[in-house]
Amino acid sequence: MTALDPNADFHQYLQEARDALLWKLDGLGEYDVRRPLVPTGTNLLGLVKHLASVELGYFGDTFGRPHGEPLPEFDPEEPTADMWAKAGETREQIVGLYRRAWAHSDATIAALPLDAIGHVPWWPDEHNEVTLHHIMVRVTAETHRHAGHADIVRELIDGAAGLRDGNDNLPGGDRAWWESYRSQVERAAREALADLPRFRRVPEGVGGQVQPRPAAVDELVQVPGQALVEVVVFSDRADRPFDA
């Protein structure tokens, strides 16, 4: 039986998520790697920039290992500064920063035992003490989370999807198969909706009662890079959706 090496296991899963995230940029132009695809502004290059800061902070500052990279101070006026690429920031600069963050993190991982103690500078003093084990779990989980965000964003751009380069971990269906699958999921969602009681909330000042809701109104919504998608909107007037 192979000897247990939790440090190596953590490191492997962290590196797989790092590689998957950068893979999502492959083959895209400058606009597509930067543009926001959802109302909260999530974009591919911003995810890379954010995770570079995450690694440098948690594996560097937390364990007193200076990284020397110029990172913006947290500004309450611009709390999302590390989540998007400014026009003057190139893809090469941001990806290069992320790779240097990897190297710095990897040096920390190699130099310290899992029970090494660090202190997260931006956490409250009363509970900012952590171990390297804690930080490896935290950063690995966060990197996989954002790699999942990147997977969805990339699919919205050009339909490309998958786990990582060389292993998309998806059924081998063609476009017709995927369209059929999506239709099946959509039908199931509508059937489940049809089985639910149709209620709506009454506006404030009417006593807070719950009253029956009229039938659904179907609208067509354009998703960037995709065909028109049907969305169900519940409303007593087409221009005023209920808040249910």
C-alpha positions as CSV (number, residue, x, y, z in Angstrom):
1,M,0.0,0.0,0.0
2,T,1.3,3.5,-0.9
3,A,2.3,5.5,2.1
4,L,0.0,8.4,2.9
5,D,1.2,11.8,1.8
6,P,-1.5,14.4,2.4
7,N,0.7,17.3,1.5
8,A,1.3,15.8,-2.0
9,D,-2.5,15.0,-2.3
10,F,-3.4,18.6,-1.5
11,H,-0.8,19.9,-3.9
12,Q,-1.9,17.7,-6.8
13,Y,-5.6,18.8,-6.5
14,L,-4.5,22.4,-6.2
15,Q,-2.4,22.2,-9.3
16,E,-5.2,20.5,-11.3
17,A,-7.5,23.4,-10.5
18,R,-4.8,25.9,-11.4
19,D,-4.2,24.3,-14.8
20,A,-7.9,24.0,-15.5
21,L,-8.5,27.7,-14.8
22,L,-5.7,28.8,-17.3
23,W,-7.0,26.3,-19.9
24,K,-10.2,28.2,-20.0
25,L,-8.4,31.1,-21.6
26,D,-6.9,29.1,-24.4
27,G,-8.0,30.2,-27.9
28,L,-9.9,33.3,-26.8
29,G,-9.2,36.9,-27.9
30,E,-8.6,39.8,-25.6
31,Y,-12.2,40.9,-25.4
32,D,-13.6,37.4,-24.6
33,V,-11.1,36.8,-21.7
34,R,-12.1,40.1,-20.1
35,R,-15.8,40.6,-20.8
36,P,-18.4,40.0,-18.0
37,L,-20.8,37.2,-18.8
38,V,-23.2,37.4,-15.8
39,P,-24.8,40.3,-13.9
40,T,-22.2,40.1,-11.1
41,G,-19.4,40.8,-13.6
42,T,-17.6,37.4,-13.5
43,N,-15.0,37.2,-16.2
44,L,-12.1,34.8,-17.0
45,L,-9.1,37.0,-16.6
46,G,-10.5,38.5,-13.4
47,L,-10.7,35.1,-11.9
48,V,-7.0,34.5,-12.7
49,K,-6.1,37.9,-11.2
50,H,-8.1,37.2,-8.1
51,L,-6.6,33.8,-7.4
52,A,-3.1,35.2,-7.8
53,S,-3.8,37.6,-5.0
54,V,-5.4,34.7,-3.0
55,E,-2.3,32.5,-3.2
56,L,0.2,35.3,-2.5
57,G,-1.8,36.4,0.5
58,Y,-2.5,33.0,2.1
59,F,0.8,31.2,1.3
60,G,2.9,34.3,1.5
61,D,1.9,37.0,4.0
62,T,0.1,34.5,6.3
63,F,3.4,32.6,7.0
64,G,5.7,35.6,7.0
65,R,7.1,34.7,3.6
66,P,7.3,38.0,1.6
67,H,6.5,37.6,-2.1
68,G,7.5,41.0,-3.4
69,E,4.6,41.4,-5.8
70,P,2.8,44.8,-5.9
71,L,-0.8,44.0,-5.0
72,P,-3.4,46.7,-4.5
73,E,-4.5,47.4,-0.9
74,F,-8.1,46.6,-0.2
75,D,-10.2,49.7,-0.9
76,P,-13.8,49.8,0.3
77,E,-14.5,52.1,-2.6
78,E,-13.5,49.4,-5.0
79,P,-13.9,46.0,-3.3
80,T,-13.8,44.1,-6.6
81,A,-10.5,45.6,-7.9
82,D,-8.9,42.1,-8.1
83,M,-11.8,40.6,-10.0
84,W,-11.3,42.3,-13.4
85,A,-8.6,43.3,-15.7
86,K,-8.1,47.0,-16.4
87,A,-7.5,48.0,-20.0
88,G,-3.8,48.6,-19.4
89,E,-3.3,45.2,-17.7
90,T,-2.3,42.5,-20.3
91,R,-3.2,38.9,-20.3
92,E,0.5,38.1,-20.1
93,Q,1.0,40.2,-17.0
94,I,-1.9,38.6,-15.2
95,V,-1.1,35.1,-16.2
96,G,2.5,35.7,-15.3
97,L,1.6,37.0,-11.9
98,Y,-0.5,33.9,-11.3
99,R,2.4,31.6,-12.3
100,R,4.7,33.4,-10.0
101,A,2.2,33.1,-7.2
102,W,2.2,29.3,-7.8
103,A,5.9,29.2,-7.5
104,H,5.9,31.2,-4.3
105,S,3.1,29.0,-2.8
106,D,4.8,25.8,-3.9
107,A,8.0,27.0,-2.1
108,T,6.0,27.5,1.1
109,I,4.3,24.1,0.8
110,A,7.7,22.5,0.3
111,A,9.4,24.3,3.2
112,L,6.8,24.0,5.9
113,P,5.0,21.0,7.6
114,L,1.2,20.9,7.5
115,D,1.0,21.8,11.2
116,A,3.1,25.0,10.6
117,I,1.3,28.0,12.2
118,G,0.6,31.2,10.4
119,H,-1.6,34.3,10.9
120,V,-3.9,35.7,8.3
121,P,-3.3,39.5,8.4
122,W,-6.7,40.5,7.2
123,W,-8.6,38.4,9.6
124,P,-9.6,39.6,13.1
125,D,-6.8,39.0,15.7
126,E,-8.9,36.7,17.8
127,H,-9.2,34.0,15.2
128,N,-6.5,34.7,12.6
129,E,-4.2,31.8,13.6
130,V,-4.2,28.9,11.0
131,T,-2.1,26.0,10.0
132,L,-0.7,25.3,6.6
133,H,-3.1,22.3,6.4
134,H,-6.0,24.7,6.9
135,I,-4.7,27.1,4.2
136,M,-4.1,24.3,1.7
137,V,-7.7,23.0,2.1
138,R,-9.0,26.6,1.8
139,V,-7.1,27.6,-1.3
140,T,-7.6,24.3,-3.1
141,A,-11.4,24.6,-2.5
142,E,-11.5,28.2,-3.6
143,T,-9.4,27.5,-6.7
144,H,-11.7,24.6,-7.8
145,R,-14.8,26.8,-7.1
146,H,-13.5,29.6,-9.4
147,A,-12.4,27.0,-12.0
148,G,-16.1,26.0,-12.0
149,H,-17.1,29.6,-12.5
150,A,-14.6,29.8,-15.4
151,D,-16.1,26.6,-17.0
152,I,-19.5,28.2,-17.1
153,V,-18.2,31.5,-18.4
154,R,-16.3,29.8,-21.2
155,E,-19.3,27.8,-22.2
156,L,-21.3,31.1,-22.4
157,I,-18.7,32.5,-24.7
158,D,-18.2,29.8,-27.3
159,G,-19.8,26.6,-26.0
160,A,-16.5,25.0,-24.9
161,A,-16.7,23.1,-21.7
162,G,-15.0,20.4,-19.7
163,L,-12.9,19.5,-16.6
164,R,-9.4,20.0,-17.9
165,D,-7.1,19.8,-20.9
166,G,-7.1,16.2,-22.1
167,N,-10.0,15.1,-20.0
168,D,-13.3,17.0,-20.4
169,N,-15.1,14.4,-18.2
170,L,-18.2,14.9,-20.3
171,P,-20.4,12.3,-22.2
172,G,-19.2,12.0,-25.8
173,G,-22.4,13.3,-27.3
174,D,-22.6,15.4,-30.5
175,R,-24.5,18.7,-30.7
176,A,-27.8,16.9,-31.4
177,W,-27.3,14.7,-28.3
178,W,-26.7,17.8,-26.1
179,E,-29.7,19.6,-27.5
180,S,-31.9,16.6,-26.7
181,Y,-30.5,16.3,-23.2
182,R,-31.0,20.0,-22.5
183,S,-34.6,19.7,-23.8
184,Q,-35.2,16.8,-21.4
185,V,-33.9,18.8,-18.5
186,E,-36.1,21.8,-19.5
187,R,-39.2,19.6,-19.8
188,A,-38.6,18.1,-16.3
189,A,-38.3,21.6,-14.9
190,R,-41.5,22.8,-16.4
191,E,-43.3,19.6,-15.3
192,A,-42.1,20.1,-11.7
193,L,-43.3,23.7,-11.9
194,A,-46.7,22.7,-13.2
195,D,-47.1,20.5,-10.1
196,L,-46.5,23.3,-7.6
197,P,-49.2,25.5,-6.1
198,R,-49.2,28.8,-7.9
199,F,-48.9,31.5,-5.3
200,R,-47.6,35.0,-5.2
201,R,-46.7,37.5,-2.5
202,V,-49.1,40.5,-1.9
203,P,-47.3,43.9,-1.8
204,E,-46.6,45.4,1.6
205,G,-49.6,47.1,3.2
206,V,-52.1,44.5,2.1
207,G,-51.6,42.3,5.1
208,G,-49.0,39.9,3.8
209,Q,-51.5,37.3,2.7
210,V,-50.6,34.7,0.1
211,Q,-52.9,34.6,-2.9
212,P,-53.2,32.5,-6.0
213,R,-50.9,33.5,-8.9
214,P,-52.1,33.8,-12.5
215,A,-50.6,31.7,-15.2
216,A,-47.0,32.0,-16.3
217,V,-45.9,34.3,-19.1
218,D,-43.1,33.0,-21.3
219,E,-40.5,35.4,-22.4
220,L,-37.5,35.0,-24.7
221,V,-34.2,36.2,-23.3
222,Q,-30.9,36.5,-25.3
223,V,-27.9,34.9,-23.5
224,P,-24.6,36.1,-24.9
225,G,-23.1,33.7,-27.4
226,Q,-26.2,31.4,-27.2
227,A,-29.5,31.0,-29.0
228,L,-32.7,32.5,-27.6
229,V,-33.6,30.8,-24.4
230,E,-37.2,30.5,-23.0
231,V,-37.5,31.9,-19.4
232,V,-40.7,31.6,-17.3
233,V,-41.7,34.9,-15.7
234,F,-44.7,35.0,-13.3
235,S,-46.6,38.3,-13.6
236,D,-50.0,39.9,-13.5
237,R,-48.7,42.3,-16.1
238,A,-45.9,41.6,-18.6
239,D,-43.9,44.5,-17.3
240,R,-44.2,43.7,-13.6
241,P,-42.9,40.3,-12.4
242,F,-44.0,39.1,-9.0
243,D,-41.4,38.9,-6.2
244,A,-42.1,35.2,-5.4
